[in-house]
Amino acid sequence: MRPGLYVTDGPGTDDYGFCFIEWLPYKGARSSGLLDIQSYEGPSYVQLNAGDVVTVDGCNWTLQS
């Protein structure tokens, strides 16, 4: 994903009320080695920096800037 500010209206009906972003130490790392995990249950935003490696589960995120 490109660096920048991402926003979401929150999880959809298929997301079971939550969505998640996992920060990983490098591309190809397993979830067991994650650096951080955030869950979202409503409208939210997240800032991704250059070099961040993330996996996204649920929610539709839109790059704002």
PDBQT receptor file of N, H, CA, C and O in Angstrom, charges set to zero:
ATOM      1  N   MET A   1       0.840  -1.177   0.000  1.00  0.00    +0.000 N 
ATOM      2  CA  MET A   1       0.000   0.000   0.000  1.00  0.00    +0.000 C 
ATOM      3  C   MET A   1       0.884   1.239   0.000  1.00  0.00    +0.000 C 
ATOM      4  O   MET A   1       1.988   1.234   0.545  1.00  0.00    +0.000 OA
ATOM      5  N   ARG A   2       0.384   2.287  -0.614  1.00  0.00    +0.000 N 
ATOM      6  H   ARG A   2      -0.512   2.291  -1.057  1.00  0.00    +0.000 HD
ATOM      7  CA  ARG A   2       1.138   3.536  -0.658  1.00  0.00    +0.000 C 
ATOM      8  C   ARG A   2       1.051   4.250   0.681  1.00  0.00    +0.000 C 
ATOM      9  O   ARG A   2       0.048   4.122   1.383  1.00  0.00    +0.000 OA
ATOM     10  N   PRO A   3       2.088   5.002   1.046  1.00  0.00    +0.000 N 
ATOM     11  CA  PRO A   3       2.038   5.798   2.282  1.00  0.00    +0.000 C 
ATOM     12  C   PRO A   3       0.948   6.857   2.173  1.00  0.00    +0.000 C 
ATOM     13  O   PRO A   3       0.622   7.322   1.081  1.00  0.00    +0.000 OA
ATOM     14  N   GLY A   4       0.394   7.229   3.319  1.00  0.00    +0.000 N 
ATOM     15  H   GLY A   4       0.659   6.852   4.206  1.00  0.00    +0.000 HD
ATOM     16  CA  GLY A   4      -0.604   8.282   3.367  1.00  0.00    +0.000 C 
ATOM     17  C   GLY A   4      -1.663   8.011   4.410  1.00  0.00    +0.000 C 
ATOM     18  O   GLY A   4      -1.583   7.042   5.165  1.00  0.00    +0.000 OA
ATOM     19  N   LEU A   5      -2.641   8.870   4.441  1.00  0.00    +0.000 N 
ATOM     20  H   LEU A   5      -2.706   9.658   3.828  1.00  0.00    +0.000 HD
ATOM     21  CA  LEU A   5      -3.744   8.765   5.387  1.00  0.00    +0.000 C 
ATOM     22  C   LEU A   5      -4.890   8.007   4.725  1.00  0.00    +0.000 C 
ATOM     23  O   LEU A   5      -5.376   8.400   3.666  1.00  0.00    +0.000 OA
ATOM     24  N   TYR A   6      -5.311   6.926   5.354  1.00  0.00    +0.000 N 
ATOM     25  H   TYR A   6      -4.915   6.606   6.215  1.00  0.00    +0.000 HD
ATOM     26  CA  TYR A   6      -6.410   6.105   4.862  1.00  0.00    +0.000 C 
ATOM     27  C   TYR A   6      -7.600   6.243   5.805  1.00  0.00    +0.000 C 
ATOM     28  O   TYR A   6      -7.433   6.322   7.022  1.00  0.00    +0.000 OA
ATOM     29  N   VAL A   7      -8.792   6.271   5.239  1.00  0.00    +0.000 N 
ATOM     30  H   VAL A   7      -8.928   6.207   4.251  1.00  0.00    +0.000 HD
ATOM     31  CA  VAL A   7     -10.019   6.380   6.034  1.00  0.00    +0.000 C 
ATOM     32  C   VAL A   7     -10.982   5.257   5.643  1.00  0.00    +0.000 C 
ATOM     33  O   VAL A   7     -10.922   4.724   4.535  1.00  0.00    +0.000 OA
ATOM     34  N   THR A   8     -11.871   4.911   6.579  1.00  0.00    +0.000 N 
ATOM     35  H   THR A   8     -11.919   5.343   7.479  1.00  0.00    +0.000 HD
ATOM     36  CA  THR A   8     -12.902   3.916   6.334  1.00  0.00    +0.000 C 
ATOM     37  C   THR A   8     -14.185   4.335   7.040  1.00  0.00    +0.000 C 
ATOM     38  O   THR A   8     -14.153   5.009   8.069  1.00  0.00    +0.000 OA
ATOM     39  N   ASP A   9     -15.295   3.930   6.480  1.00  0.00    +0.000 N 
ATOM     40  H   ASP A   9     -15.321   3.382   5.643  1.00  0.00    +0.000 HD
ATOM     41  CA  ASP A   9     -16.586   4.137   7.137  1.00  0.00    +0.000 C 
ATOM     42  C   ASP A   9     -16.836   3.068   8.192  1.00  0.00    +0.000 C 
ATOM     43  O   ASP A   9     -17.808   3.150   8.942  1.00  0.00    +0.000 OA
ATOM     44  N   GLY A  10     -15.971   2.076   8.254  1.00  0.00    +0.000 N 
ATOM     45  H   GLY A  10     -15.181   2.009   7.644  1.00  0.00    +0.000 HD
ATOM     46  CA  GLY A  10     -16.107   0.991   9.224  1.00  0.00    +0.000 C 
ATOM     47  C   GLY A  10     -16.359  -0.324   8.523  1.00  0.00    +0.000 C 
ATOM     48  O   GLY A  10     -16.402  -0.389   7.295  1.00  0.00    +0.000 OA
ATOM     49  N   PRO A  11     -16.526  -1.366   9.306  1.00  0.00    +0.000 N 
ATOM     50  CA  PRO A  11     -16.716  -2.693   8.727  1.00  0.00    +0.000 C 
ATOM     51  C   PRO A  11     -18.038  -2.815   7.991  1.00  0.00    +0.000 C 
ATOM     52  O   PRO A  11     -19.029  -2.168   8.329  1.00  0.00    +0.000 OA
ATOM     53  N   GLY A  12     -18.020  -3.659   6.979  1.00  0.00    +0.000 N 
ATOM     54  H   GLY A  12     -17.215  -4.184   6.704  1.00  0.00    +0.000 HD
ATOM     55  CA  GLY A  12     -19.234  -3.965   6.239  1.00  0.00    +0.000 C 
ATOM     56  C   GLY A  12     -19.983  -5.108   6.897  1.00  0.00    +0.000 C 
ATOM     57  O   GLY A  12     -19.543  -5.637   7.918  1.00  0.00    +0.000 OA
ATOM     58  N   THR A  13     -21.085  -5.483   6.333  1.00  0.00    +0.000 N 
ATOM     59  H   THR A  13     -21.443  -5.053   5.504  1.00  0.00    +0.000 HD
ATOM     60  CA  THR A  13     -21.906  -6.550   6.909  1.00  0.00    +0.000 C 
ATOM     61  C   THR A  13     -21.193  -7.895   6.908  1.00  0.00    +0.000 C 
ATOM     62  O   THR A  13     -21.504  -8.753   7.734  1.00  0.00    +0.000 OA
ATOM     63  N   ASP A  14     -20.250  -8.097   6.002  1.00  0.00    +0.000 N 
ATOM     64  H   ASP A  14     -19.998  -7.400   5.331  1.00  0.00    +0.000 HD
ATOM     65  CA  ASP A  14     -19.502  -9.356   5.949  1.00  0.00    +0.000 C 
ATOM     66  C   ASP A  14     -18.268  -9.369   6.837  1.00  0.00    +0.000 C 
ATOM     67  O   ASP A  14     -17.550 -10.368   6.877  1.00  0.00    +0.000 OA
ATOM     68  N   ASP A  15     -18.006  -8.270   7.554  1.00  0.00    +0.000 N 
ATOM     69  H   ASP A  15     -18.589  -7.458   7.522  1.00  0.00    +0.000 HD
ATOM     70  CA  ASP A  15     -16.800  -8.157   8.379  1.00  0.00    +0.000 C 
ATOM     71  C   ASP A  15     -17.037  -8.502   9.850  1.00  0.00    +0.000 C 
ATOM     72  O   ASP A  15     -16.134  -8.316  10.666  1.00  0.00    +0.000 OA
ATOM     73  N   TYR A  16     -18.209  -8.993  10.209  1.00  0.00    +0.000 N 
ATOM     74  H   TYR A  16     -18.942  -9.144   9.546  1.00  0.00    +0.000 HD
ATOM     75  CA  TYR A  16     -18.531  -9.423  11.573  1.00  0.00    +0.000 C 
ATOM     76  C   TYR A  16     -18.374  -8.313  12.603  1.00  0.00    +0.000 C 
ATOM     77  O   TYR A  16     -18.107  -8.591  13.772  1.00  0.00    +0.000 OA
ATOM     78  N   GLY A  17     -18.534  -7.062  12.187  1.00  0.00    +0.000 N 
ATOM     79  H   GLY A  17     -18.750  -6.837  11.237  1.00  0.00    +0.000 HD
ATOM     80  CA  GLY A  17     -18.486  -5.938  13.115  1.00  0.00    +0.000 C 
ATOM     81  C   GLY A  17     -17.104  -5.380  13.388  1.00  0.00    +0.000 C 
ATOM     82  O   GLY A  17     -16.980  -4.387  14.105  1.00  0.00    +0.000 OA
ATOM     83  N   PHE A  18     -16.063  -5.984  12.842  1.00  0.00    +0.000 N 
ATOM     84  H   PHE A  18     -16.164  -6.791  12.260  1.00  0.00    +0.000 HD
ATOM     85  CA  PHE A  18     -14.690  -5.531  13.058  1.00  0.00    +0.000 C 
ATOM     86  C   PHE A  18     -13.884  -5.680  11.780  1.00  0.00    +0.000 C 
ATOM     87  O   PHE A  18     -14.223  -6.474  10.903  1.00  0.00    +0.000 OA
ATOM     88  N   CYS A  19     -12.813  -4.905  11.690  1.00  0.00    +0.000 N 
ATOM     89  H   CYS A  19     -12.538  -4.261  12.403  1.00  0.00    +0.000 HD
ATOM     90  CA  CYS A  19     -11.795  -5.123  10.674  1.00  0.00    +0.000 C 
ATOM     91  C   CYS A  19     -10.438  -4.898  11.346  1.00  0.00    +0.000 C 
ATOM     92  O   CYS A  19     -10.360  -4.269  12.402  1.00  0.00    +0.000 OA
ATOM     93  N   PHE A  20      -9.390  -5.407  10.740  1.00  0.00    +0.000 N 
ATOM     94  H   PHE A  20      -9.453  -5.918   9.883  1.00  0.00    +0.000 HD
ATOM     95  CA  PHE A  20      -8.077  -5.420  11.374  1.00  0.00    +0.000 C 
ATOM     96  C   PHE A  20      -6.983  -4.975  10.411  1.00  0.00    +0.000 C 
ATOM     97  O   PHE A  20      -7.073  -5.191   9.202  1.00  0.00    +0.000 OA
ATOM     98  N   ILE A  21      -5.949  -4.350  10.968  1.00  0.00    +0.000 N 
ATOM     99  H   ILE A  21      -5.876  -4.175  11.950  1.00  0.00    +0.000 HD
ATOM    100  CA  ILE A  21      -4.707  -4.078  10.248  1.00  0.00    +0.000 C 
ATOM    101  C   ILE A  21      -3.578  -4.634  11.098  1.00  0.00    +0.000 C 
ATOM    102  O   ILE A  21      -3.470  -4.319  12.283  1.00  0.00    +0.000 OA
ATOM    103  N   GLU A  22      -2.734  -5.464  10.490  1.00  0.00    +0.000 N 
ATOM    104  H   GLU A  22      -2.822  -5.721   9.527  1.00  0.00    +0.000 HD
ATOM    105  CA  GLU A  22      -1.555  -6.018  11.152  1.00  0.00    +0.000 C 
ATOM    106  C   GLU A  22      -0.307  -5.373  10.558  1.00  0.00    +0.000 C 
ATOM    107  O   GLU A  22      -0.161  -5.303   9.338  1.00  0.00    +0.000 OA
ATOM    108  N   TRP A  23       0.594  -4.901  11.422  1.00  0.00    +0.000 N 
ATOM    109  H   TRP A  23       0.475  -4.957  12.413  1.00  0.00    +0.000 HD
ATOM    110  CA  TRP A  23       1.884  -4.376  10.987  1.00  0.00    +0.000 C 
ATOM    111  C   TRP A  23       2.906  -5.491  11.124  1.00  0.00    +0.000 C 
ATOM    112  O   TRP A  23       3.060  -6.085  12.192  1.00  0.00    +0.000 OA
ATOM    113  N   LEU A  24       3.608  -5.767  10.019  1.00  0.00    +0.000 N 
ATOM    114  H   LEU A  24       3.483  -5.285   9.152  1.00  0.00    +0.000 HD
ATOM    115  CA  LEU A  24       4.584  -6.855   9.977  1.00  0.00    +0.000 C 
ATOM    116  C   LEU A  24       5.997  -6.300   9.836  1.00  0.00    +0.000 C 
ATOM    117  O   LEU A  24       6.179  -5.189   9.339  1.00  0.00    +0.000 OA
ATOM    118  N   PRO A  25       7.004  -7.070  10.273  1.00  0.00    +0.000 N 
ATOM    119  CA  PRO A  25       8.382  -6.566  10.215  1.00  0.00    +0.000 C 
ATOM    120  C   PRO A  25       8.955  -6.513   8.798  1.00  0.00    +0.000 C 
ATOM    121  O   PRO A  25       9.861  -5.723   8.532  1.00  0.00    +0.000 OA
ATOM    122  N   TYR A  26       8.440  -7.342   7.883  1.00  0.00    +0.000 N 
ATOM    123  H   TYR A  26       7.704  -7.983   8.099  1.00  0.00    +0.000 HD
ATOM    124  CA  TYR A  26       8.928  -7.357   6.512  1.00  0.00    +0.000 C 
ATOM    125  C   TYR A  26       7.906  -8.069   5.627  1.00  0.00    +0.000 C 
ATOM    126  O   TYR A  26       7.066  -8.825   6.116  1.00  0.00    +0.000 OA
ATOM    127  N   LYS A  27       7.986  -7.821   4.336  1.00  0.00    +0.000 N 
ATOM    128  H   LYS A  27       8.668  -7.207   3.939  1.00  0.00    +0.000 HD
ATOM    129  CA  LYS A  27       7.075  -8.458   3.389  1.00  0.00    +0.000 C 
ATOM    130  C   LYS A  27       7.284  -9.968   3.424  1.00  0.00    +0.000 C 
ATOM    131  O   LYS A  27       8.415 -10.448   3.355  1.00  0.00    +0.000 OA
ATOM    132  N   GLY A  28       6.196 -10.703   3.531  1.00  0.00    +0.000 N 
ATOM    133  H   GLY A  28       5.277 -10.313   3.588  1.00  0.00    +0.000 HD
ATOM    134  CA  GLY A  28       6.271 -12.160   3.591  1.00  0.00    +0.000 C 
ATOM    135  C   GLY A  28       6.311 -12.703   5.006  1.00  0.00    +0.000 C 
ATOM    136  O   GLY A  28       6.272 -13.919   5.195  1.00  0.00    +0.000 OA
ATOM    137  N   ALA A  29       6.387 -11.830   6.010  1.00  0.00    +0.000 N 
ATOM    138  H   ALA A  29       6.419 -10.843   5.856  1.00  0.00    +0.000 HD
ATOM    139  CA  ALA A  29       6.396 -12.289   7.402  1.00  0.00    +0.000 C 
ATOM    140  C   ALA A  29       5.045 -12.910   7.739  1.00  0.00    +0.000 C 
ATOM    141  O   ALA A  29       4.018 -12.544   7.166  1.00  0.00    +0.000 OA
ATOM    142  N   ARG A  30       5.061 -13.839   8.664  1.00  0.00    +0.000 N 
ATOM    143  H   ARG A  30       5.895 -14.135   9.130  1.00  0.00    +0.000 HD
ATOM    144  CA  ARG A  30       3.826 -14.471   9.113  1.00  0.00    +0.000 C 
ATOM    145  C   ARG A  30       3.170 -13.633  10.203  1.00  0.00    +0.000 C 
ATOM    146  O   ARG A  30       3.830 -12.841  10.876  1.00  0.00    +0.000 OA
ATOM    147  N   SER A  31       1.884 -13.816  10.365  1.00  0.00    +0.000 N 
ATOM    148  H   SER A  31       1.349 -14.460   9.818  1.00  0.00    +0.000 HD
ATOM    149  CA  SER A  31       1.149 -13.076  11.385  1.00  0.00    +0.000 C 
ATOM    150  C   SER A  31       1.696 -13.332  12.784  1.00  0.00    +0.000 C 
ATOM    151  O   SER A  31       1.547 -12.483  13.662  1.00  0.00    +0.000 OA
ATOM    152  N   SER A  32       2.323 -14.476  13.009  1.00  0.00    +0.000 N 
ATOM    153  H   SER A  32       2.444 -15.166  12.295  1.00  0.00    +0.000 HD
ATOM    154  CA  SER A  32       2.878 -14.777  14.332  1.00  0.00    +0.000 C 
ATOM    155  C   SER A  32       4.039 -13.843  14.674  1.00  0.00    +0.000 C 
ATOM    156  O   SER A  32       4.404 -13.731  15.845  1.00  0.00    +0.000 OA
ATOM    157  N   GLY A  33       4.629 -13.169  13.681  1.00  0.00    +0.000 N 
ATOM    158  H   GLY A  33       4.332 -13.259  12.730  1.00  0.00    +0.000 HD
ATOM    159  CA  GLY A  33       5.729 -12.246  13.915  1.00  0.00    +0.000 C 
ATOM    160  C   GLY A  33       5.312 -10.791  13.871  1.00  0.00    +0.000 C 
ATOM    161  O   GLY A  33       6.158  -9.904  13.753  1.00  0.00    +0.000 OA
ATOM    162  N   LEU A  34       3.999 -10.533  13.964  1.00  0.00    +0.000 N 
ATOM    163  H   LEU A  34       3.312 -11.254  14.060  1.00  0.00    +0.000 HD
ATOM    164  CA  LEU A  34       3.530  -9.161  13.794  1.00  0.00    +0.000 C 
ATOM    165  C   LEU A  34       4.074  -8.216  14.859  1.00  0.00    +0.000 C 
ATOM    166  O   LEU A  34       4.338  -8.612  15.994  1.00  0.00    +0.000 OA
ATOM    167  N   LEU A  35       4.233  -6.959  14.461  1.00  0.00    +0.000 N 
ATOM    168  H   LEU A  35       4.019  -6.637  13.538  1.00  0.00    +0.000 HD
ATOM    169  CA  LEU A  35       4.716  -5.903  15.343  1.00  0.00    +0.000 C 
ATOM    170  C   LEU A  35       3.582  -5.255  16.121  1.00  0.00    +0.000 C 
ATOM    171  O   LEU A  35       3.754  -4.858  17.273  1.00  0.00    +0.000 OA
ATOM    172  N   ASP A  36       2.406  -5.150  15.475  1.00  0.00    +0.000 N 
ATOM    173  H   ASP A  36       2.266  -5.473  14.539  1.00  0.00    +0.000 HD
ATOM    174  CA  ASP A  36       1.252  -4.505  16.100  1.00  0.00    +0.000 C 
ATOM    175  C   ASP A  36       0.006  -4.950  15.347  1.00  0.00    +0.000 C 
ATOM    176  O   ASP A  36       0.081  -5.359  14.189  1.00  0.00    +0.000 OA
ATOM    177  N   ILE A  37      -1.130  -4.866  16.013  1.00  0.00    +0.000 N 
ATOM    178  H   ILE A  37      -1.191  -4.534  16.954  1.00  0.00    +0.000 HD
ATOM    179  CA  ILE A  37      -2.416  -5.143  15.374  1.00  0.00    +0.000 C 
ATOM    180  C   ILE A  37      -3.429  -4.153  15.926  1.00  0.00    +0.000 C 
ATOM    181  O   ILE A  37      -3.459  -3.889  17.128  1.00  0.00    +0.000 OA
ATOM    182  N   GLN A  38      -4.251  -3.612  15.052  1.00  0.00    +0.000 N 
ATOM    183  H   GLN A  38      -4.226  -3.826  14.075  1.00  0.00    +0.000 HD
ATOM    184  CA  GLN A  38      -5.301  -2.680  15.442  1.00  0.00    +0.000 C 
ATOM    185  C   GLN A  38      -6.625  -3.206  14.917  1.00  0.00    +0.000 C 
ATOM    186  O   GLN A  38      -6.702  -3.716  13.799  1.00  0.00    +0.000 OA
ATOM    187  N   SER A  39      -7.668  -3.078  15.732  1.00  0.00    +0.000 N 
ATOM    188  H   SER A  39      -7.605  -2.664  16.640  1.00  0.00    +0.000 HD
ATOM    189  CA  SER A  39      -9.008  -3.449  15.278  1.00  0.00    +0.000 C 
ATOM    190  C   SER A  39      -9.862  -2.189  15.201  1.00  0.00    +0.000 C 
ATOM    191  O   SER A  39      -9.665  -1.243  15.965  1.00  0.00    +0.000 OA
ATOM    192  N   TYR A  40     -10.798  -2.189  14.285  1.00  0.00    +0.000 N 
ATOM    193  H   TYR A  40     -10.958  -2.957  13.665  1.00  0.00    +0.000 HD
ATOM    194  CA  TYR A  40     -11.654  -1.032  14.033  1.00  0.00    +0.000 C 
ATOM    195  C   TYR A  40     -13.091  -1.506  13.962  1.00  0.00    +0.000 C 
ATOM    196  O   TYR A  40     -13.381  -2.523  13.333  1.00  0.00    +0.000 OA
ATOM    197  N   GLU A  41     -14.001  -0.772  14.608  1.00  0.00    +0.000 N 
ATOM    198  H   GLU A  41     -13.766   0.054  15.119  1.00  0.00    +0.000 HD
ATOM    199  CA  GLU A  41     -15.405  -1.163  14.573  1.00  0.00    +0.000 C 
ATOM    200  C   GLU A  41     -16.333  -0.039  14.143  1.00  0.00    +0.000 C 
ATOM    201  O   GLU A  41     -17.553  -0.185  14.209  1.00  0.00    +0.000 OA
ATOM    202  N   GLY A  42     -15.773   1.073  13.705  1.00  0.00    +0.000 N 
ATOM    203  H   GLY A  42     -14.782   1.191  13.651  1.00  0.00    +0.000 HD
ATOM    204  CA  GLY A  42     -16.566   2.193  13.216  1.00  0.00    +0.000 C 
ATOM    205  C   GLY A  42     -15.723   3.024  12.274  1.00  0.00    +0.000 C 
ATOM    206  O   GLY A  42     -14.633   2.606  11.884  1.00  0.00    +0.000 OA
ATOM    207  N   PRO A  43     -16.214   4.198  11.904  1.00  0.00    +0.000 N 
ATOM    208  CA  PRO A  43     -15.414   5.077  11.052  1.00  0.00    +0.000 C 
ATOM    209  C   PRO A  43     -14.044   5.337  11.692  1.00  0.00    +0.000 C 
ATOM    210  O   PRO A  43     -13.957   5.644  12.880  1.00  0.00    +0.000 OA
ATOM    211  N   SER A  44     -12.992   5.213  10.906  1.00  0.00    +0.000 N 
ATOM    212  H   SER A  44     -13.063   4.963   9.941  1.00  0.00    +0.000 HD
ATOM    213  CA  SER A  44     -11.633   5.300  11.454  1.00  0.00    +0.000 C 
ATOM    214  C   SER A  44     -10.670   5.818  10.403  1.00  0.00    +0.000 C 
ATOM    215  O   SER A  44     -11.002   5.952   9.226  1.00  0.00    +0.000 OA
ATOM    216  N   TYR A  45      -9.474   6.101  10.867  1.00  0.00    +0.000 N 
ATOM    217  H   TYR A  45      -9.204   5.992  11.824  1.00  0.00    +0.000 HD
ATOM    218  CA  TYR A  45      -8.393   6.480   9.963  1.00  0.00    +0.000 C 
ATOM    219  C   TYR A  45      -7.102   5.856  10.454  1.00  0.00    +0.000 C 
ATOM    220  O   TYR A  45      -6.973   5.507  11.627  1.00  0.00    +0.000 OA
ATOM    221  N   VAL A  46      -6.134   5.715   9.533  1.00  0.00    +0.000 N 
ATOM    222  H   VAL A  46      -6.238   5.998   8.579  1.00  0.00    +0.000 HD
ATOM    223  CA  VAL A  46      -4.811   5.193   9.873  1.00  0.00    +0.000 C 
ATOM    224  C   VAL A  46      -3.792   5.860   8.956  1.00  0.00    +0.000 C 
ATOM    225  O   VAL A  46      -4.049   6.061   7.769  1.00  0.00    +0.000 OA
ATOM    226  N   GLN A  47      -2.645   6.199   9.511  1.00  0.00    +0.000 N 
ATOM    227  H   GLN A  47      -2.436   6.036  10.475  1.00  0.00    +0.000 HD
ATOM    228  CA  GLN A  47      -1.538   6.774   8.744  1.00  0.00    +0.000 C 
ATOM    229  C   GLN A  47      -0.528   5.675   8.459  1.00  0.00    +0.000 C 
ATOM    230  O   GLN A  47      -0.003   5.054   9.384  1.00  0.00    +0.000 OA
ATOM    231  N   LEU A  48      -0.255   5.434   7.189  1.00  0.00    +0.000 N 
ATOM    232  H   LEU A  48      -0.681   5.938   6.438  1.00  0.00    +0.000 HD
ATOM    233  CA  LEU A  48       0.785   4.483   6.806  1.00  0.00    +0.000 C 
ATOM    234  C   LEU A  48       1.986   5.268   6.305  1.00  0.00    +0.000 C 
ATOM    235  O   LEU A  48       1.855   6.197   5.507  1.00  0.00    +0.000 OA
ATOM    236  N   ASN A  49       3.153   4.878   6.789  1.00  0.00    +0.000 N 
ATOM    237  H   ASN A  49       3.259   4.124   7.437  1.00  0.00    +0.000 HD
ATOM    238  CA  ASN A  49       4.403   5.532   6.413  1.00  0.00    +0.000 C 
ATOM    239  C   ASN A  49       5.142   4.697   5.380  1.00  0.00    +0.000 C 
ATOM    240  O   ASN A  49       4.878   3.504   5.233  1.00  0.00    +0.000 OA
ATOM    241  N   ALA A  50       6.064   5.322   4.669  1.00  0.00    +0.000 N 
ATOM    242  H   ALA A  50       6.278   6.291   4.788  1.00  0.00    +0.000 HD
ATOM    243  CA  ALA A  50       6.893   4.606   3.706  1.00  0.00    +0.000 C 
ATOM    244  C   ALA A  50       7.601   3.464   4.424  1.00  0.00    +0.000 C 
ATOM    245  O   ALA A  50       8.176   3.661   5.494  1.00  0.00    +0.000 OA
ATOM    246  N   GLY A  51       7.558   2.287   3.843  1.00  0.00    +0.000 N 
ATOM    247  H   GLY A  51       7.091   2.127   2.974  1.00  0.00    +0.000 HD
ATOM    248  CA  GLY A  51       8.215   1.126   4.423  1.00  0.00    +0.000 C 
ATOM    249  C   GLY A  51       7.331   0.291   5.330  1.00  0.00    +0.000 C 
ATOM    250  O   GLY A  51       7.712  -0.821   5.695  1.00  0.00    +0.000 OA
ATOM    251  N   ASP A  52       6.146   0.798   5.710  1.00  0.00    +0.000 N 
ATOM    252  H   ASP A  52       5.836   1.702   5.414  1.00  0.00    +0.000 HD
ATOM    253  CA  ASP A  52       5.231  -0.006   6.521  1.00  0.00    +0.000 C 
ATOM    254  C   ASP A  52       4.765  -1.206   5.709  1.00  0.00    +0.000 C 
ATOM    255  O   ASP A  52       4.421  -1.080   4.533  1.00  0.00    +0.000 OA
ATOM    256  N   VAL A  53       4.759  -2.359   6.346  1.00  0.00    +0.000 N 
ATOM    257  H   VAL A  53       5.038  -2.461   7.300  1.00  0.00    +0.000 HD
ATOM    258  CA  VAL A  53       4.239  -3.582   5.735  1.00  0.00    +0.000 C 
ATOM    259  C   VAL A  53       3.024  -3.985   6.549  1.00  0.00    +0.000 C 
ATOM    260  O   VAL A  53       3.132  -4.254   7.746  1.00  0.00    +0.000 OA
ATOM    261  N   VAL A  54       1.859  -4.028   5.898  1.00  0.00    +0.000 N 
ATOM    262  H   VAL A  54       1.771  -3.810   4.926  1.00  0.00    +0.000 HD
ATOM    263  CA  VAL A  54       0.620  -4.324   6.608  1.00  0.00    +0.000 C 
ATOM    264  C   VAL A  54      -0.201  -5.360   5.853  1.00  0.00    +0.000 C 
ATOM    265  O   VAL A  54      -0.069  -5.530   4.641  1.00  0.00    +0.000 OA
ATOM    266  N   THR A  55      -1.055  -6.050   6.614  1.00  0.00    +0.000 N 
ATOM    267  H   THR A  55      -1.162  -5.912   7.599  1.00  0.00    +0.000 HD
ATOM    268  CA  THR A  55      -2.117  -6.849   6.031  1.00  0.00    +0.000 C 
ATOM    269  C   THR A  55      -3.428  -6.263   6.535  1.00  0.00    +0.000 C 
ATOM    270  O   THR A  55      -3.517  -5.810   7.676  1.00  0.00    +0.000 OA
ATOM    271  N   VAL A  56      -4.434  -6.273   5.685  1.00  0.00    +0.000 N 
ATOM    272  H   VAL A  56      -4.361  -6.641   4.758  1.00  0.00    +0.000 HD
ATOM    273  CA  VAL A  56      -5.727  -5.682   6.014  1.00  0.00    +0.000 C 
ATOM    274  C   VAL A  56      -6.787  -6.760   5.891  1.00  0.00    +0.000 C 
ATOM    275  O   VAL A  56      -6.844  -7.479   4.894  1.00  0.00    +0.000 OA
ATOM    276  N   ASP A  57      -7.627  -6.868   6.913  1.00  0.00    +0.000 N 
ATOM    277  H   ASP A  57      -7.581  -6.284   7.724  1.00  0.00    +0.000 HD
ATOM    278  CA  ASP A  57      -8.718  -7.830   6.901  1.00  0.00    +0.000 C 
ATOM    279  C   ASP A  57     -10.012  -7.088   7.197  1.00  0.00    +0.000 C 
ATOM    280  O   ASP A  57     -10.257  -6.689   8.335  1.00  0.00    +0.000 OA
ATOM    281  N   GLY A  58     -10.831  -6.903   6.183  1.00  0.00    +0.000 N 
ATOM    282  H   GLY A  58     -10.632  -7.227   5.258  1.00  0.00    +0.000 HD
ATOM    283  CA  GLY A  58     -12.101  -6.213   6.333  1.00  0.00    +0.000 C 
ATOM    284  C   GLY A  58     -11.966  -4.720   6.110  1.00  0.00    +0.000 C 
ATOM    285  O   GLY A  58     -10.860  -4.198   5.972  1.00  0.00    +0.000 OA
ATOM    286  N   CYS A  59     -13.083  -4.048   6.075  1.00  0.00    +0.000 N 
ATOM    287  H   CYS A  59     -13.982  -4.472   6.187  1.00  0.00    +0.000 HD
ATOM    288  CA  CYS A  59     -13.202  -2.609   5.827  1.00  0.00    +0.000 C 
ATOM    289  C   CYS A  59     -12.696  -2.248   4.430  1.00  0.00    +0.000 C 
ATOM    290  O   CYS A  59     -11.830  -2.917   3.868  1.00  0.00    +0.000 OA
ATOM    291  N   ASN A  60     -13.245  -1.208   3.908  1.00  0.00    +0.000 N 
ATOM    292  H   ASN A  60     -13.949  -0.664   4.365  1.00  0.00    +0.000 HD
ATOM    293  CA  ASN A  60     -12.812  -0.636   2.635  1.00  0.00    +0.000 C 
ATOM    294  C   ASN A  60     -12.057   0.658   2.960  1.00  0.00    +0.000 C 
ATOM    295  O   ASN A  60     -12.669   1.643   3.373  1.00  0.00    +0.000 OA
ATOM    296  N   TRP A  61     -10.761   0.660   2.780  1.00  0.00    +0.000 N 
ATOM    297  H   TRP A  61     -10.264  -0.141   2.445  1.00  0.00    +0.000 HD
ATOM    298  CA  TRP A  61      -9.909   1.809   3.118  1.00  0.00    +0.000 C 
ATOM    299  C   TRP A  61      -9.651   2.632   1.867  1.00  0.00    +0.000 C 
ATOM    300  O   TRP A  61      -9.379   2.084   0.799  1.00  0.00    +0.000 OA
ATOM    301  N   THR A  62      -9.737   3.953   2.006  1.00  0.00    +0.000 N 
ATOM    302  H   THR A  62      -9.958   4.398   2.874  1.00  0.00    +0.000 HD
ATOM    303  CA  THR A  62      -9.515   4.877   0.893  1.00  0.00    +0.000 C 
ATOM    304  C   THR A  62      -8.371   5.819   1.234  1.00  0.00    +0.000 C 
ATOM    305  O   THR A  62      -8.357   6.417   2.309  1.00  0.00    +0.000 OA
ATOM    306  N   LEU A  63      -7.418   5.955   0.326  1.00  0.00    +0.000 N 
ATOM    307  H   LEU A  63      -7.430   5.469  -0.548  1.00  0.00    +0.000 HD
ATOM    308  CA  LEU A  63      -6.289   6.863   0.502  1.00  0.00    +0.000 C 
ATOM    309  C   LEU A  63      -6.763   8.307   0.354  1.00  0.00    +0.000 C 
ATOM    310  O   LEU A  63      -7.340   8.675  -0.669  1.00  0.00    +0.000 OA
ATOM    311  N   GLN A  64      -6.516   9.124   1.384  1.00  0.00    +0.000 N 
ATOM    312  H   GLN A  64      -6.048   8.824   2.215  1.00  0.00    +0.000 HD
ATOM    313  CA  GLN A  64      -6.946  10.515   1.368  1.00  0.00    +0.000 C 
ATOM    314  C   GLN A  64      -5.830  11.475   0.947  1.00  0.00    +0.000 C 
ATOM    315  O   GLN A  64      -6.094  12.478   0.283  1.00  0.00    +0.000 OA
ATOM    316  N   SER A  65      -4.600  11.177   1.325  1.00  0.00    +0.000 N 
ATOM    317  H   SER A  65      -4.385  10.363   1.864  1.00  0.00    +0.000 HD
ATOM    318  CA  SER A  65      -3.497  12.078   0.975  1.00  0.00    +0.000 C 
ATOM    319  C   SER A  65      -2.193  11.333   0.893  1.00  0.00    +0.000 C 
ATOM    320  O   SER A  65      -1.156  11.932   0.610  1.00  0.00    +0.000 OA
TER     321      SER A  65
